[in-house]
Amino acid sequence: MKAHDDLKQSLKNFVKQEDIKARFILSAIGSIEKAKIRFANQVISTVLIKKLKSSPSIGQ
């Protein structure tokens, strides 16, 4: 991937290209500029818009 590439679309393209049937993400390293997260039991997504220099930790 290159800077400003769409992460979700890049992953979809990779899955299709490699004919992957079952998938999950174990971990990722990098930086993002915008993230949309929907937490469990929530109807509305939370949008984070800023350069995130480290990956957020969940469950700490």
Backbone as numpy.savetxt, mean C-alpha at the origin, in Angstrom:
# Nx Ny Nz CAx CAy CAz Cx Cy Cz
9.62 -0.28 -9.41 8.79 0.90 -9.41 9.66 2.15 -9.41
9.09 3.20 -9.92 9.77 4.49 -9.96 9.00 5.48 -9.09
9.65 6.60 -8.77 9.00 7.64 -7.98 7.68 8.04 -8.63
6.67 8.21 -7.83 5.33 8.66 -8.24 4.52 7.59 -8.96
5.02 6.34 -9.04 4.21 5.25 -9.58 3.08 4.93 -8.60
1.96 4.49 -9.11 0.83 4.11 -8.29 1.08 2.71 -7.74
1.21 2.59 -6.42 1.53 1.32 -5.78 0.49 0.25 -6.08
-0.78 0.57 -5.88 -1.84 -0.41 -6.08 -1.87 -0.90 -7.52
-1.79 0.01 -8.47 -1.82 -0.38 -9.87 -0.58 -1.19 -10.24
0.57 -0.82 -9.72 1.80 -1.57 -9.99 1.69 -3.00 -9.47
1.11 -3.17 -8.28 0.93 -4.50 -7.72 -0.06 -5.31 -8.56
-1.15 -4.67 -8.99 -2.13 -5.36 -9.84 -1.48 -5.82 -11.15
-0.67 -4.95 -11.75 0.01 -5.30 -12.99 0.96 -6.48 -12.79
1.71 -6.48 -11.69 2.65 -7.55 -11.39 1.92 -8.87 -11.19
0.81 -8.85 -10.44 0.03 -10.06 -10.19 -0.49 -10.64 -11.51
-0.98 -9.77 -12.38 -1.49 -10.23 -13.67 -0.36 -10.77 -14.55
0.75 -10.05 -14.60 1.89 -10.44 -15.42 2.45 -11.80 -14.99
2.51 -12.04 -13.69 3.09 -13.28 -13.17 2.04 -14.38 -12.97
0.78 -14.08 -13.31 -0.33 -15.03 -13.17 -0.43 -15.59 -11.75
-0.37 -14.68 -10.78 -0.43 -15.06 -9.36 -1.90 -15.19 -8.97
-2.26 -16.31 -8.35 -3.65 -16.57 -7.97 -3.93 -16.21 -6.51
-3.04 -16.55 -5.61 -3.22 -16.25 -4.19 -2.08 -15.32 -3.78
-2.42 -14.27 -3.02 -1.38 -13.29 -2.69 -1.64 -12.61 -1.36
-0.57 -12.08 -0.78 -0.62 -11.22 0.39 0.71 -10.47 0.47
0.73 -9.39 1.19 1.95 -8.61 1.37 2.45 -8.85 2.78
3.67 -9.39 2.89 4.26 -9.67 4.19 4.87 -8.41 4.79
5.62 -7.66 3.98 6.18 -6.39 4.43 6.58 -5.57 3.21
6.84 -4.30 3.43 7.25 -3.42 2.34 8.19 -2.35 2.89
9.09 -1.91 2.05 10.03 -0.86 2.42 9.95 0.22 1.35
9.93 1.46 1.76 9.90 2.55 0.80 9.22 3.76 1.40
8.88 4.70 0.57 8.17 5.88 1.05 6.96 6.11 0.15
5.93 6.67 0.74 4.71 6.98 0.00 4.34 8.42 0.25
3.57 8.98 -0.64 3.12 10.36 -0.50 1.67 10.44 -0.06
0.89 9.38 -0.31 -0.52 9.39 0.03 -0.94 7.96 0.34
-1.67 7.78 1.40 -2.16 6.44 1.76 -3.62 6.54 2.16
-4.41 5.55 1.77 -5.82 5.47 2.15 -5.99 4.17 2.91
-6.37 4.28 4.18 -6.47 3.12 5.05 -7.89 3.02 5.60
-8.47 1.81 5.54 -9.75 1.58 6.18 -9.51 0.59 7.30
-9.67 1.07 8.52 -9.46 0.25 9.70 -10.64 -0.69 9.91
-10.41 -1.78 10.60 -11.46 -2.77 10.87 -12.63 -2.10 11.58
-13.83 -2.52 11.23 -15.08 -2.03 11.83 -15.33 -0.54 11.57
-14.71 0.03 10.55 -14.93 1.42 10.19 -15.52 1.49 8.79
-16.45 2.39 8.58 -17.07 2.55 7.27 -16.26 3.51 6.40
-15.72 4.55 7.01 -15.01 5.61 6.29 -13.50 5.35 6.35
-12.82 5.56 5.23 -11.37 5.41 5.17 -10.68 6.65 5.70
-9.48 6.45 6.21 -8.62 7.54 6.65 -7.61 7.79 5.54
-7.45 9.04 5.12 -6.49 9.38 4.08 -5.33 10.11 4.71
-4.12 9.61 4.48 -2.90 10.25 4.97 -2.22 10.87 3.77
-2.01 12.20 3.82 -1.37 12.88 2.70 -0.16 13.63 3.23
1.00 13.05 3.07 2.28 13.67 3.36 3.36 12.65 3.09
4.56 13.08 2.99 5.66 12.14 2.74 5.94 11.38 4.01
5.71 10.08 3.99 5.97 9.23 5.14 7.36 8.64 4.96
8.28 9.00 5.85 9.66 8.57 5.67 9.93 7.22 6.32
9.08 6.78 7.22 9.25 5.45 7.79 7.90 4.78 7.77
7.92 3.46 7.75 6.66 2.74 7.69 5.97 2.81 9.04
4.66 3.11 9.05 3.94 3.17 10.31 3.85 1.79 10.94
3.93 1.74 12.25 3.81 0.47 12.96 2.39 0.31 13.43
1.85 -0.86 13.26 0.50 -1.14 13.70 0.59 -2.10 14.87
-0.15 -1.80 15.94 -0.18 -2.68 17.09 0.86 -2.36 18.14
1.46 -1.19 18.08 2.43 -0.81 19.12 1.86 0.22 20.04
